[in-house]
Amino acid sequence: MNSETKICQNCKQSFTIEPEDFDFYERIKVPPPTWCPQCRFRRRIIFRNELNLYRRKCDLCGKNIVSVYKSPSAFPVYCNSCWFSDDWDPLVYGTSYDKNSPFLAQFRQLLDKVPRLALNQFKNTNCEYTNFSAECKNCYLSVSILQCEDSAYSSRAFYSRDVFDCLDISRCENCYQCVRCEQCSRTTFAQFSESLIDSHYCFDCKGLTNCFGCVALRNKSYHFLNQPLGKEEYLRRVAEVRTNDNWGKFMEDYRQLIFSRPRRYAYILKSQICSGDYIVNSKNSKNCFFIKDLINSKNVFNASNLKDSYDISWDDDSELSYEVMSGEKDYSFRLGASCWYSQFVEYSSFCLDSKNIFGCVGLRKKEFCILNKLYSEKDFLVRREDIVRGMGENVYRDARGRTYSYGEFLPPEFSSFAYNETVNQQYFPLNREGAVAKGYAWLEPETKEYQITLSESNLPEIQRADESILQETIGCAHQGECNQQCTTAFKVIPQELQFYKRMNLPLPRLCPNCRHYERLAQRNPLKLWHRKCQCAGRKSEARNTKSETTLYQNTAAHFHKDEPCPNEFETSYAPERKEIVYCEACYNAEVV
């Protein structure tokens, strides 16, 4: 079968379905998609709220809880203990399929009846204000964290402790404002680095000890802005630059150093036939971002140990999955959100340890169910085929006239969240007018009842700050005028103050949400452009920008000698950006 170009039903742009894609769709018996890959991705993640937490009551036991769902909601919301208890039965909400009504309309009615879990938390201790967290202890306002301790304001942090304001880190300790770092200790403001100790403001570094303001270094110690220094001189320069008078010049020198060094076109390690960014130990996986141990997969974001799966967001240890928003240890999970440890699941949400279910919500350890109604195996198979056929004959149309037959993911209007509550706002930000124009719900900020007692401009130096700072309501420097879900004010918690003092770090000037968005801005977009390597022989191509011309002089011989590098690639660096982008071979010749 040849490639086929289609027009996206949503954005009206063209996209291509390759022969191997058709093979996958045929294997799992679904028709080809009618939405392009990016629109499918945005449609899935409209169902995920990470940052926005609300106080409400558990609708079963009545106690005060924290939840991702505002009150009131169309459906009951249960605390963790109640939802996993035997005090309610999801089969009570079961209903028979009505062939005269679109199936997805019936599924939406079920979504609005079955109780939801307030927060996705599993086996935690003292982690009330965390979401998508498991096996953590003493963590606060963090999401997508696993086996972390004594940490706060972090996202996608794994096997770490005493980390604050970090993003995409693993096996780190005593780290602050680190992005995409692994195995770092006593490190602050590092990006895309590994195995750093007592190092600060480092970019694309590995194996450093006592380094400050360094870029693309390997296995060094006592370096300042990439210059080797003796220990005493290094300590003097660091102490000097930390004074307010010298800070601005250092930051400008550090910024120029970052843009003067070539970048690897993509962070793809130990992988074959892969495209995307931040890919490790994978094979034959295309258009994937933040993945590890994937095989034969495509259009995947934030996943590990996946095989033969397409269009996945947040999933681990699964196989033969398609159009999934949040899964875990599943086999053949398709067209649904938040189902874990299950097999042969379609059009379902919030189900665990279940098998052979279709259009179900909130099931645990159930089998052969449709719309939360139990059937024999024979009846289940017959009724499933009737529904699949009926979805083509009685098609669901959303409020914007888009059609959904079998094989399409859930319509965005089924989401319980407004656009600016979801991770869409983090990766594809819109203002109110833009969201409403595209048919999304928008949540207006609530009127704040607190009084700001301390402006960010009047914060004391950290060593002069005492416990009285814990009682202050600090105004965020953005004052709600950004598009970053700004809370306008914030407080400092005790463990946070102790951490800043121990690490000699200044008190933050931005609220946790704004700090999170500032970290997200340090990562490349989830999009690929076709480009050439910018190595021109003995030096890089000149990059003309509004304020400067960037040129890098190579320090080693490259395989193409004095001729321009012939390599081309897919990269998340847009052509108009000023970074110098090299292919893997040229980058390794200069850096590794």
Secondary structure, DSSP 8 states (H G I E B T S, - for coil): ---EEEE-TTT--EEEE-HHHHHHHHHHT----SS-HHHHHHHHHTT---S--EEEE-TTT--EEEESS-SS-SS-EE-HHHHTSSS--GGGG-----TTS-HHHHHHHHHTTS-EESS-EES-BS-TTEEEEES-EEEESEEEEES-EEEES-EEEES-EEEES-EEEES-EEEES-EEEES-EEEEEEEEEES-BS-EEEES-BS-EEEEEEES-BS-EEEETTEE--HHHHHHHHHHHTSHHHHHHHHHHHHHHHHHS-EESS-EES-EEEEEEEEES-EEEEEEEEEEEEEEEEEEEEEEEEES-EEEEEEEEEES-EEEEEEES-EEEEEEEEEES-EEEES-EEEES-EEEES-BS-BS-EEEETTEE--HHHHHHHHHHHHHHHHHS-EE-TT--EE-TT----GGG-SS-GGGSTHHHHS---HHHHHHTT----------S---B-GGG---GGG--GGGGG--EE-TTTT-SSS---SEE---HHHHHHHHHHT----SS-HHHHHHHHHTTS--S--EEEE--B-SSBB--EE-SS-EE--B-SS--TTTTS----EEEESS-TTS-S-EE-HHHHHHH--
